[in-house]
């Protein structure tokens, strides 16, 4: 049984596996539902591990022109502004020294690929990543690994193309990362952010900017980088394909991304009326 929502909500949504499927497909049902969220007066916020370019690609698909976008797992918050030529401005950026983490990771995972996003949101990689794993691959600059250690980072991405997921998880444990926040992705993929930074950190910034209290927040996600967000929001929606640690934190576990579970949960919780297209 859903409760009656009477005030504008901050609705923060993960992208991959939540808004879109793992092939970046956006269903018409989800698109119409998210349009209805905005039309009902709620604040729709894209909250993703993607860098700004990939986050904005989703915001553009949803035709969002105002509000906030949380990128790089909370390390970067941008404000959408239709008066700007780019359509957005940086609101806040968090950075850290990537060298210690990169050195530890390279010792344990010498065949891994690395990407560092710097404080100006430029991205540098040690080599090309597998095709399709970033929304805007053309914005990489390939540099020697040692040059990555000289940047001031908002985010490190590690991708290990070799080995099983069990071997990768064991290797990550052996790395023993300290002084950073990290999450393991859907493949042999590791996202590393400044210590204390997560999607929840980004939501605190956005909720303050919008003047929305924590009791009026909704979040939805499916991955380990959504744990802090689902804990932080008042109403946490977890996708059906998510792992048990995330489901244990949920206010509601909905259908999978293939089942348009996000649409089902938002319609129920917010009392939305979503009209089918003629």
ABEGO torsion letter per residue (X at the ends): XBBBBABBBBBBBBABGAABBAAGBBBAAAAAAAAAAAAAGBBBBBBBABBAAAAAAAAAAAGBABEBBBBGGGABBBBBBAABAAGBBBABBBBBBAAAAAAAAAAABAABBBBBBBAAGBBBBABBBBBGABABAAABBBBBAAAAAABBBABBBBBBABEBAAAAAAAAAAAGBBGBBBBBBABBBBBBBBBGBBAAAAAAAAAAAAGBBAAABBBBBABAAAAAAAAABABBBBBAABBAAAAAABABBBBBAAAGAAAAAAAAAAGBBBBBBX
